[in-house]
Amino acid sequence: MSDLRVAVLGVGVMGADHVARITSRISGARVSVVSDYITEKAEQIAAEIPGCRAITDPLDAIADPAVDAVVLATPGATHEKQLLTCLEHAKPVMCEKPLTTDVETSLHVVKREAEVGRKLIQVGFMRRFDHEYAQLKALLDGGELGRPLMLHCVHRNPAVPPNFDSAMVVRDSLVHEVDVTRFLFDEEITSIQVITPARNPSAPEGLTDPQIAIMRTESGRHVDVELFVTTGVGYEVRTEVVAEKGSAMIGLDVGLIRKTPPAQWGGQITPGFRERFGRAYDAEVQRWVDAARRGAQTGVYVDGPGAWDGYAAATVCEAGVESLRSGLPVNVAMVSRESIGVSEA
Ligand code: ISE
């Protein structure tokens, strides 16, 4: 089978990482096209990869005959059009979260994919590919802990880019715990409340940080998440499930522990999400490449969260942003899969 020829759209931090990953660590794929609104950046990257070209217009890049599949690492606001173009050309696409930036456009994409009749869209919720989350999921599914009841999460970033606003804490950071909740518990989130404790005086002006999100699922399970994106310390993502017959926690970041004079004890904290989830991104992209290559035989071009999961996350985040403004619990409004003809598989 020949290599999957991939167009990477958006070669900022995540896109450039994906180019490097596909070029050096992923088997069965190569980058044939790159595109970025900063043309020189795309041209510079293309020049370093044999057989790769830069194409300025992302929609032209998708349509190009030298492209079999697409990775979207462009800003969220451009995703809808790019995803619809991928569907129009029946090209498998791995889309960095968010699917789109609001519920209406996410639902439109889900419906369009259902009309096309092929699962072509995978959404980059990379935590599902992390070995610790996979272990936790297997433990819960194995039943040893009995019925899971609660999820306590911590999501701390050392810092965020200057454009990061209070709603992005929900849409960009909490969105991962939204997906983790749906992944671990296999059910939808029905309500969310975002409360705002005393503000970190070191947070940039206008950024409400920290925030606490409280969510409830269909069967009444409780989820709480501490979101603190300006700690100045390191990247800390912890997840603890409390179940009927015990509890389990991941994300303790216990690497090497050093004991040094005078009477000191300590180790290191992972600096950022690219380091913490680097192996998960590799696994995510490898599995997507394998599924896209097999797609013509199987009819399924993805292996992981799809457009429906992107839509579900968008509905919870929209309710979360509303709650952030009012301080009150907000019910999540989702259409049912059946009503729009979306199958489970
Ligand atoms: C960032 O966009 C990510 O996706 C990271 O995983 C998350 O931890 C961070 O808060 C987001 O800003």
Residues whose N, C-alpha, C, O or C-beta is under 5 A from the ligand:
A	BS01	ISE	N157 D172 S173 F273
